[in-house]
Each structure stands twice: as C-alpha cells, then as structure tokens.
C-alpha cells in the first residue's frame, strides 16, 4: 500500500514526538516544518502532500492557512487545524468557512485523533476520484470542467447526456438498469418514460460514437470495460 504524506506545520518537539508515536503504525509518511510562508513554495514543489495539519496556536496560523489555500498547487490539499486550547465557536466557524476542512483538539482521545486524520484523507481520495479524467477509446471526460472531448475537440452535450455518460463511464463494465439510471439522473420522485431515456442514449451515441455505449437487452446500458 502506498503511503500517504502528511505535513504538520508549527509543532514543537513535544507534539512532534506524540504525533509520530500515534501514527507510526499507520500507512502515513509524516513531515514537520515551521509555520513560515517563505519556505512553502519550495517545500510543495519538492514533495506531494495528501494532508496538511496546522497548529492553530501559531501566531501566523491563519496567514499560513490562507497562504496554502490561495496557492494553486496547494489549494486542493485538505487542511486541518490542531489545537490544545479552547477555541471560540465563531473562530472555528470562520476558519472552516475560509480555508480549513476540520478542527482536531488534543482533548480528543488518541483513537479519535487518528480516525479524524483517516476520515479527512478518505474524503480527499473520494474527491480525487470524482474529478479524475476518464478515457473511453478516443474520448476524454473531464469531470472537473464537465467537458467531453475527442482528439482535443469539445463535444457539445446537454446536461442530461453528460450526466448519463459520466454515470456509465465511472463504472465501466457495469450494466446499469433503467431504474438505476432514472434514480441517479432524475431522482426517485420524477417519473420518466422509457422513450425519454432511449432518446438521450441515441443522441449520446450520435455524438460520441454508437459503439461506446452498449445495450444489454432486457437489462440496461453499459460502457465496455476495455474501451
């Protein structure tokens, strides 16, 4: 299993030792640095991090938080504040609304501390998968920009066509029943006729290639795993 890299910013030797002890059995590689914005450019250029944990008690904590959040290479990395003292609710709310993804307090048990770290990394992994580009033959789907292209030429899809394609493409090889597609695309409260779905599928095939979407008679639709 590939280790995930966690950067801890602004910790003294006491907390550094504690954190290393708590995480030594986990599949993490931990790094420590001072809360100095001047060094972050080189630091993030030379190492890829999956999570940043910042000591809230550092005087420059909020500056560091905003500094990371507003740098393109760092903005997609989740950031968690770690605090040993009581923090007012309005401070926590302001931090979460501006740049932080969570708050962890030393008053929590060690097991909850580790669980929160794992939960944040798990959410990050889901986000990465959700925005990862998907290739289907000569097609390229960019979920982050909601665009589909073929040989760098953008294919114009309606919202419904795009949503159907993305649903099928994210699980290539799986046959989606009509009911599954209705639920994912229109929701369970909307009644959609079979003809409506067929029209969208046919239009999609005309735009992206008829062989990209397969029909399993009496079952549903799929994108072949090998495409």
C-alpha positions, 0 to 999 in steps of 0.5 A: 500500500502506498503511503500517504504524506502528511505535513504538520506545520508549527509543532514543537518537539513535544507534539512532534514526538506524540504525533509520530508515536500515534501514527507510526503504525499507520500507512502515513509518511509524516513531515514537520516544518515551521509555520513560515510562508517563505519556505512553502513554495519550495517545500510543495514543489519538492514533495506531494502532500495528501494532508496538511495539519496546522497548529492553530496556536501559531501566531501566523496560523491563519496567514499560513492557512490562507497562504496554502489555500490561495496557492494553486498547487496547494489549494486542493490539499485538505487542511486541518487545524490542531489545537490544545486550547479552547477555541471560540465557536465563531473562530472555528466557524470562520476558519472552516468557512475560509480555508480549513476542512476540520478542527482536531483538539488534543482533548480528543482521545488518541483513537479519535485523533487518528480516525479524524486524520483517516476520515479527512484523507478518505474524503480527499481520495473520494474527491480525487476520484470524482474529478479524475479524467476518464478515457473511453477509446478516443474520448476524454471526460473531464469531470472537473470542467464537465467537458467531453472531448475527442482528439482535443475537440469539445463535444457539445452535450446537454446536461442530461447526456453528460450526466448519463455518460459520466454515470456509465463511464465511472463504472465501466463494465457495469450494466446499469438498469433503467431504474438505476439510471432514472434514480441517479439522473432524475431522482426517485420522485420524477417519473420518466418514460422509457422513450425519454431515456432511449432518446438521450442514449441515441443522441449520446451515441450520435455524438460520441460514437454508437459503439461506446455505449452498449445495450444489454437487452432486457437489462440496461446500458453499459460502457465496455470495460476495455474501451 
